[in-house]
Amino acid sequence: MDQWPMPNLDDALRKAILAAFEAENREPFMTLRVGVLNSVVHLAGKVDSLEERAAAEEIAQLVPGVRGVVNRIESPGAPSPARTINLNLDEEN
């Protein structure tokens, strides 16, 4: 049996995350870029605060089926988006 998610799952996850951002009705979330590959979400863009950055990551992580989130959203006080990311993915999801 194939162990990799079907591309349609990644598309469905991306749409679900965009819908969750829209439901939050926060202007900064509307400009974020969202990509999904193998059920890992990649967030990019710019927001005005660390709280907005963390909220976007939390919303994405709460979508069922998401294995992990790479948060490269720029905000004052945030780490550089060009840094190395090490994910600890839960193999059971």
N, C-alpha and C positions, 0 to 999 in steps of 0.2 A: 504494500500500500504506500502511496506517495506521502511523504512526511511534510511536504511544503504546502502552505495554504494556497488555495486557488486565487488567481488575480482578482476574481470577483469579490472575494472576502476583503481584500485590501481596499477596493473601491467602495464597498459597503461600509467599512469602518471609517473611511475618509468622509463619506456623506453623513454618517451618524455624528462624527465629531463636529463637522460644519453646522449641522442642525443643532447640536448642543450649544455651540458658541452663539448661534443666532437666538436660541431660546433665552440665553443669558442677557441679551439685549445690551451688551457693553460695546460701545463704539470701537475701542481698540482691537477687540477680537475679530472684527469684520475685515481687518487688513492683514491678519496673520496668514502665512502660507502653511498649508498642512499637506504633508505627504505621508503615505503609509507603504511600507515594504515588509512583507512577511509578518504582518500584524504589529510591527514596530512603527510608532508614530514619530514623525519628524516635524517639529514646530519651528518656524522662523518668522522674523518680522521685528517689529519694534513696539514697545508699550512704554508708558510713562512711569511705572513703578514696579518694584519687586513683587508687590502684592498681586498686581494684574498678571505678571509673568507666572507666579506660582499658581494663581487661579486657573489660568489657561492650561497649565500642565495637569492640574488636578482634574479638571473637567475631561480632558482627553483620556486620562488614566482610568476614569470611571466608566468609560464606554465598554460594554461587555465585548470581550474578544481581543482587547488591546494587551499585548505582551510587555510593552515597555514604551517609554517616551524619551526621545532625545530633544531636549529643550535648548534651542539655540536662539531664543527670543532675546533681543537686546533690550536692556532697561538700565537706568542709572543704578550702579552698585552691583550689577550682575557680572558673572564671570564672562570673559571674552567668548563670543560665539565660535571662535576658531580653535578653541581648546580641544584636547582629546577627550572623547567620551568613552567610558567603560560601563557597559550595561550588565547587570546581573539579572538575566531573564529567567523567570520561573518556567521550567520545562513542562509543567503540568497544565498550563493555560493553553 
